[in-house]
């Protein structure tokens, strides 16, 4: 009997050696699109620190260097499993998931759209269309303005007259700028300072935070209000990698991301107020669009029209469009 017991103990020891630990730490890789000095990158890395601390021993995130994958290639890289996680604006991959415009144009909050099912819809679309898990809307609360070198002019309809203005474009607000009849020049944020310096562009839309970090305020001296849209940076994850995580790892990661959503939103709202005050102090003039309602309506409608057309082009049903607008736009 004693010999049999020894055999059982030895067998158990061998099995324990050969079987991976139930809670073995999983290392995930993450990339991000913006330079390290921007608040959006700082918030992304802050969330990485929260995950590494709150899920220690279960999950460890390894952050890859800035620009190790080009910004607009990052979502596809995650979809294909080249990298596990990306912290990036939803608008940057709206061609793959047109419904992402609901996030970009929203005037609501992550807490509200989680409660009403909006985030669930977005997550389901990510899984269905692009092999991604949408973990959360991790940097909401910032808004957008159009900034100009020269004093703005307005049309008889009370909208900005952008005739003759060379506007830097971006996937987030490109449809809106085109609806305003702007002459646009697509370029990454790292190219804008040089373009402003050389006169390639003399205006740009940008968030309510970060103009000073990029030093674009040296050239852009007027800001149009009201602000429009909302920062739509979120965390996306390769779906196969997500499914490979243990239930405990999934739970911890998701809970930490959700908690960060609310903290990051409050911080961005505060920083936006501070940056506006700093810009005004250094001499920037803020001009109110005469027909503010038409301006904001055009911003949202142009984006939803683009969303609808892209869905049609991909031969999919547009039935979700009205529901998304209801969930993400507060009346």
C-alpha positions as CSV (number, residue, x, y, z in Angstrom):
1,X,0.0,0.0,0.0
2,X,2.9,2.3,0.9
3,X,4.5,1.7,-2.5
4,X,1.2,2.4,-4.3
5,X,0.9,5.7,-2.4
6,X,4.4,6.7,-3.4
7,X,3.6,5.9,-7.1
8,X,0.4,8.1,-6.9
9,X,2.4,11.0,-5.3
10,X,5.1,10.7,-8.0
11,X,2.5,10.6,-10.8
12,X,0.8,13.7,-9.4
13,X,4.1,15.5,-9.3
14,X,4.9,14.7,-12.9
15,X,1.4,15.7,-14.0
16,X,1.7,19.0,-12.1
17,X,5.1,19.6,-13.9
18,X,3.7,18.9,-17.3
19,X,0.4,20.7,-16.9
20,X,0.5,24.6,-17.3
21,X,-0.4,26.4,-14.1
22,X,-4.1,27.2,-14.0
23,X,-3.3,30.9,-13.5
24,X,-0.2,31.2,-15.7
25,X,0.4,34.8,-16.6
26,X,-0.5,35.7,-20.2
27,X,1.6,38.4,-21.9
28,X,-0.3,40.6,-24.4
29,X,1.3,43.1,-26.8
30,X,-0.1,46.6,-27.4
31,X,0.5,49.4,-29.8
32,X,-0.8,53.0,-29.9
33,X,-1.0,55.7,-32.6
34,X,0.0,59.0,-31.0
35,X,3.3,60.4,-29.7
36,X,4.1,59.9,-26.1
37,X,3.6,63.6,-25.1
38,X,-0.1,63.5,-25.9
39,X,-2.6,63.0,-23.1
40,X,-4.3,60.2,-25.1
41,X,-1.1,58.1,-25.1
42,X,-0.5,58.9,-21.4
43,X,-4.0,57.7,-20.6
44,X,-3.4,54.5,-22.7
45,X,-0.2,53.8,-20.8
46,X,-2.0,54.6,-17.5
47,X,-4.5,51.9,-18.3
48,X,-1.7,49.5,-19.1
49,X,-0.2,50.1,-15.7
50,X,-3.6,49.5,-14.1
51,X,-4.0,46.2,-15.9
52,X,-0.5,45.1,-15.0
53,X,-1.1,45.9,-11.3
54,X,-4.7,44.8,-11.0
55,X,-4.3,41.6,-13.0
56,X,-0.7,40.8,-11.9
57,X,0.1,37.1,-12.3
58,X,-2.8,36.7,-14.7
59,X,-2.1,39.3,-17.5
60,X,0.9,41.4,-18.4
61,X,0.8,43.9,-21.2
62,X,4.0,44.6,-23.1
63,X,3.8,48.1,-24.8
64,X,5.5,48.2,-28.2
65,X,7.4,51.4,-29.2
66,X,5.6,54.3,-30.8
67,X,5.3,53.9,-34.6
68,X,6.4,50.2,-34.5
69,X,3.2,49.8,-36.6
70,X,1.9,52.7,-38.6
71,X,-1.2,54.3,-36.9
72,X,-3.7,53.5,-39.6
73,X,-2.4,49.9,-39.9
74,X,-2.7,49.1,-36.2
75,X,-6.4,48.0,-36.2
76,X,-5.8,45.5,-39.1
77,X,-2.7,44.3,-37.3
78,X,-4.8,43.4,-34.3
79,X,-7.5,41.8,-36.4
80,X,-4.9,39.5,-37.9
81,X,-3.2,38.8,-34.6
82,X,0.1,40.6,-35.4
83,X,-0.5,42.5,-32.2
84,X,-2.9,41.7,-29.4
85,X,-4.2,45.1,-28.3
86,X,-4.6,48.6,-29.8
87,X,-5.5,51.8,-28.1
88,X,-6.8,53.9,-31.0
89,X,-9.7,56.1,-32.3
90,X,-12.7,54.1,-33.6
91,X,-12.7,56.4,-36.7
92,X,-9.3,55.1,-37.8
93,X,-10.9,51.8,-38.9
94,X,-14.4,52.9,-39.7
95,X,-14.0,51.6,-43.3
96,X,-14.0,48.1,-41.8
97,X,-16.7,48.9,-39.2
98,X,-18.7,51.9,-40.5
99,X,-20.9,51.8,-37.4
100,X,-17.9,53.2,-35.4
101,X,-19.1,56.6,-36.5
102,X,-21.7,56.2,-33.6
103,X,-18.8,56.6,-31.2
104,X,-17.1,59.5,-32.9
105,X,-20.3,61.6,-33.2
106,X,-21.7,60.7,-29.7
107,X,-22.6,63.3,-27.2
108,X,-23.2,60.7,-24.5
109,X,-20.8,58.9,-22.1
110,X,-19.4,55.4,-21.8
111,X,-21.4,54.7,-18.7
112,X,-24.7,55.6,-20.4
113,X,-24.0,53.7,-23.6
114,X,-23.0,50.7,-21.6
115,X,-26.2,50.8,-19.7
116,X,-28.4,51.2,-22.7
117,X,-26.7,48.5,-24.8
118,X,-24.8,50.7,-27.2
119,X,-21.3,49.3,-26.3
120,X,-22.7,45.8,-26.6
121,X,-23.8,46.6,-30.2
122,X,-20.4,48.0,-31.1
123,X,-18.7,45.0,-29.5
124,X,-20.9,42.5,-31.5
125,X,-20.1,44.4,-34.7
126,X,-16.3,44.3,-34.0
127,X,-16.5,40.5,-33.4
128,X,-18.7,39.9,-36.5
129,X,-16.9,42.2,-39.0
130,X,-13.3,42.5,-38.0
131,X,-12.2,39.6,-35.6
132,X,-11.9,42.1,-32.7
133,X,-13.2,42.4,-29.2
134,X,-14.2,45.9,-28.3
135,X,-13.1,46.2,-24.7
136,X,-14.1,49.8,-24.0
137,X,-14.3,53.5,-24.9
138,X,-11.2,54.5,-22.9
139,X,-10.8,58.2,-23.8
140,X,-14.1,60.0,-24.2
141,X,-14.9,63.5,-23.0
142,X,-12.7,65.5,-25.3
143,X,-14.5,67.4,-28.1
144,X,-13.4,68.9,-31.5
145,X,-13.0,72.4,-32.9
146,X,-12.0,73.8,-36.3
147,X,-8.9,76.0,-35.8
148,X,-7.9,78.6,-38.4
149,X,-4.9,80.8,-39.1
150,X,-7.1,83.8,-40.1
151,X,-10.3,85.2,-38.8
152,X,-13.3,83.1,-39.9
153,X,-16.0,84.2,-42.4
154,X,-19.5,82.9,-42.4
155,X,-22.1,82.3,-45.1
156,X,-25.5,83.8,-45.4
157,X,-26.8,80.6,-43.8
158,X,-24.7,81.2,-40.7
159,X,-22.2,78.4,-41.4
160,X,-18.4,78.7,-41.7
161,X,-17.3,79.9,-45.2
162,X,-14.2,77.8,-45.9
163,X,-13.7,79.1,-49.5
164,X,-10.0,79.3,-50.2
165,X,-9.0,77.7,-46.9
166,X,-6.7,74.7,-47.1
167,X,-7.9,72.3,-44.4
168,X,-6.0,69.4,-42.9
169,X,-8.2,66.3,-43.1
170,X,-8.6,63.3,-40.9
171,X,-10.9,60.2,-40.9
172,X,-12.8,61.4,-37.8
173,X,-14.2,64.6,-39.3
174,X,-13.5,64.3,-43.0
175,X,-17.2,63.9,-44.0
176,X,-18.1,67.0,-42.0
177,X,-15.3,69.2,-43.6
178,X,-16.4,68.1,-47.0
179,X,-20.0,68.9,-46.2
180,X,-18.8,72.4,-45.3
181,X,-17.2,72.6,-48.8
182,X,-13.6,72.6,-47.4
183,X,-10.6,71.9,-49.6
184,X,-9.0,69.1,-47.6
185,X,-5.5,67.6,-47.4
186,X,-5.3,64.3,-45.6
187,X,-2.2,64.0,-43.4
188,X,-1.1,62.4,-40.1
189,X,-0.9,64.6,-37.0
190,X,3.0,64.4,-37.1
191,X,3.0,66.1,-40.5
192,X,0.8,69.1,-39.6
193,X,3.3,71.4,-37.9
194,X,5.5,71.4,-41.0
195,X,2.5,71.8,-43.3
196,X,1.3,74.8,-41.3
197,X,4.8,76.3,-41.4
198,X,5.1,75.9,-45.2
199,X,1.5,77.1,-45.9
200,X,0.4,73.7,-47.3
201,X,-2.6,74.0,-44.9
202,X,-3.8,77.0,-43.0
203,X,-6.6,75.3,-40.9
204,X,-7.3,72.1,-39.1
205,X,-9.9,70.4,-37.0
206,X,-8.5,69.0,-33.8
207,X,-9.5,67.9,-30.3
208,X,-10.0,70.3,-27.5
209,X,-6.8,68.9,-25.9
210,X,-3.4,68.7,-27.6
211,X,-3.1,71.7,-29.8
212,X,-0.5,73.2,-27.5
213,X,1.4,69.9,-27.2
214,X,1.8,69.9,-30.9
215,X,2.6,73.6,-31.0
216,X,0.0,74.2,-33.7
217,X,-1.2,77.2,-31.8
218,X,1.8,79.1,-33.1
219,X,0.0,79.2,-36.5
220,X,-3.7,78.6,-35.7
221,X,-5.1,81.7,-33.9
222,X,-8.9,81.2,-34.2
223,X,-11.1,78.5,-32.8
224,X,-14.7,77.9,-34.0
225,X,-17.4,77.0,-31.5
226,X,-19.6,75.2,-30.6
227,X,-17.4,72.1,-30.2
228,X,-18.5,69.0,-32.1
229,X,-18.1,65.2,-31.9
230,X,-16.1,63.5,-29.1
231,X,-12.8,61.7,-28.7
232,X,-13.5,58.1,-29.6
233,X,-10.3,56.3,-28.5
234,X,-10.9,52.8,-27.3
235,X,-9.2,49.5,-26.6
236,X,-9.6,46.7,-29.1
237,X,-8.2,43.2,-28.9
238,X,-7.7,40.3,-31.3
239,X,-10.8,38.2,-30.9
240,X,-8.9,34.8,-31.0
241,X,-6.6,36.1,-28.3
242,X,-9.5,37.3,-26.2
243,X,-11.2,33.8,-26.4
244,X,-7.9,32.1,-25.4
245,X,-7.9,34.0,-22.1
246,X,-9.2,32.3,-19.0
247,X,-12.6,33.5,-17.7
248,X,-10.8,35.0,-14.8
249,X,-8.4,36.9,-17.1
250,X,-11.3,38.1,-19.2
251,X,-13.2,39.3,-16.2
252,X,-10.3,41.2,-14.7
253,X,-9.3,42.9,-17.9
254,X,-12.8,44.0,-18.7
255,X,-13.5,45.3,-15.2
256,X,-10.3,47.4,-15.2
257,X,-11.1,48.9,-18.6
258,X,-14.6,49.8,-17.5
259,X,-13.4,51.5,-14.4
260,X,-10.8,53.4,-16.4
261,X,-13.5,54.7,-18.8
262,X,-15.1,56.9,-16.2
263,X,-11.8,58.2,-14.7
264,X,-10.3,59.1,-18.1
265,X,-13.5,60.9,-19.1
266,X,-13.4,63.1,-16.0
267,X,-9.7,63.9,-16.6
268,X,-10.2,64.8,-20.3
269,X,-13.2,67.1,-19.5
270,X,-11.0,69.0,-17.0
271,X,-8.0,69.2,-19.3
272,X,-10.2,70.5,-22.1
273,X,-11.4,73.4,-19.9
274,X,-7.8,74.1,-18.9
275,X,-6.5,74.1,-22.4
276,X,-9.2,76.5,-23.6
277,X,-8.3,78.9,-20.9
278,X,-4.6,78.6,-21.7
279,X,-5.3,79.3,-25.5
280,X,-7.5,82.3,-24.6
281,X,-4.8,83.6,-22.3
282,X,-2.2,83.5,-25.1
283,X,-4.5,85.3,-27.5
284,X,-6.5,82.8,-29.4
285,X,-9.9,84.2,-30.4
286,X,-12.9,81.9,-30.1
287,X,-15.7,82.6,-32.6
288,X,-19.2,81.3,-32.3
289,X,-20.8,79.9,-35.5
290,X,-23.9,82.0,-36.0
291,X,-26.2,79.1,-36.9
292,X,-24.9,76.7,-34.2
293,X,-27.7,74.2,-34.5
294,X,-27.3,73.8,-38.3
295,X,-23.6,73.4,-37.7
296,X,-23.9,70.6,-35.2
297,X,-26.7,68.9,-37.2
298,X,-24.5,68.9,-40.3
299,X,-21.6,67.4,-38.3
300,X,-23.7,64.5,-37.2
301,X,-25.8,64.0,-40.3
302,X,-22.7,64.0,-42.6
303,X,-21.1,61.3,-40.5
304,X,-24.2,59.1,-40.4
305,X,-24.6,59.5,-44.2
306,X,-21.1,58.3,-44.7
307,X,-21.8,55.4,-42.3
308,X,-24.9,54.4,-44.1
309,X,-23.3,54.6,-47.6
310,X,-20.3,52.5,-46.4
311,X,-22.7,49.8,-45.0
312,X,-24.6,49.8,-48.3
313,X,-21.3,49.5,-50.3
314,X,-20.5,46.4,-48.2
315,X,-23.9,44.9,-49.1
316,X,-25.0,44.8,-45.5
317,X,-28.3,45.8,-43.9
318,X,-28.5,49.4,-42.6
319,X,-31.2,48.5,-40.0
320,X,-28.8,49.2,-37.1
321,X,-28.1,52.8,-38.1
322,X,-31.2,54.4,-36.5
323,X,-30.8,52.3,-33.4
324,X,-27.2,53.3,-32.9
325,X,-28.1,57.0,-33.4
326,X,-30.8,56.6,-30.7
327,X,-28.4,55.0,-28.3
328,X,-25.4,57.3,-28.8
329,X,-27.0,60.7,-29.4
330,X,-28.7,62.3,-26.4
331,X,-31.5,64.6,-27.5
